Amino acid sequence: MAHQVGTCRFGSDPKNSVLDINCKTHDLDNLYIVDGSFFPSSAAVNPSLTIMANALRVGKHLIVRTA
């Protein structure tokens, strides 16, 4: 089974990444992407739990941001 990742990588440099470290796009202020595309590359294991953990982390960031 293939796990597609790496299409919207995250990082601090907009030249090398689409998302910042909180998975918000560098170009749009209110667009967050929390699927597997934030991974820079594919690991040897199923990424589902990491994707869920990251979604919870980003959700907590959004709660703080909107408070």
N, C-alpha and C positions, 0 to 999 in steps of 0.2 A: 504494500500500500504506500502510495506517495503522499507526502505532506507538503503542500505548496506553501512556501514562505519566502520572505525577502523582497517582496514587490514594493513595500512601503517602509523601508528600513528606518530605524530610529537612531538618532545621534545628535550631537550638539552643532554640527556644521551643516548648514542647508545645502552646501555644494555636494555633500556625500550622503545626505539623508533627506527623507520626506517629512519625518516626524521628529519632534523634540523628545526629551527623555520622559515626558509625560504622555507621549503618543498623540500630541496635538500637532497638526500640520504646521509647518513653518510659515506657510503663505496665508492660511485662513485662521482667524482667531477662535472660531467655535466649532472646528471639525476635529474630532478625535477618532482614531482607528485602533481598535483593540482586538483585531483578529490575528491570525498567525503571520500576517504580512510584515509585522514590526520586527520579526527576527532577522538578524543580518544573514544568517545561513541556516541550513537544516542540520539538526542533530541526528544521532543514530536512534533516537527513541521518539515515541509519539509525543507531540508537543501539547496535547490537550490540557493537561493540568497546569502547565506553565502559562498557557493562554488564559485560563480561568483565573489564575493568581494575578496575572498582570491586569486583567479586566477589573478585578476587585481593587487593586492598587490605584488604577486610574479613576475608578469610581470614588474612592476616598479623596483623591486630589480634587475631583469636581465638586464634591460636597464642601470642601474647604474653600475652593475658589468662588463658589456662589454664596457663601455665608457672609 
